[in-house]
């Protein structure tokens, strides 16, 4: 078993796309997502078939969750039920926004 720090190997600024890394992939999937100012396209909403638990570890983010605006700061977390329309409005353009997402 290898110890890994969630904040290691962060991408250089700026990056066109977010970095998604599967941490565990079985009945659940755990991902580390690193945002460097990205947001969802203006006309795009996620509507996943699985539940998602997400915790913001660093940086900041603003989500549109079923037309409710939610600001996230380090340590904030929420559960997004399956088939819930949501999108990322913005992430911090000057710092790494590191998320831990669990899909179940």
Buried (B, 14 or more C-beta within 10 A) or exposed (E): EEEEEBEEEBEEEEBEEBBEEEBEEEEEBBBBBBBBBBBBEEEEEBEBEEBBBBBBBBBBBBBBBEEEEBEBEEEBEBEBEEEBEBBBBBBBBEBBBBBBBBBE
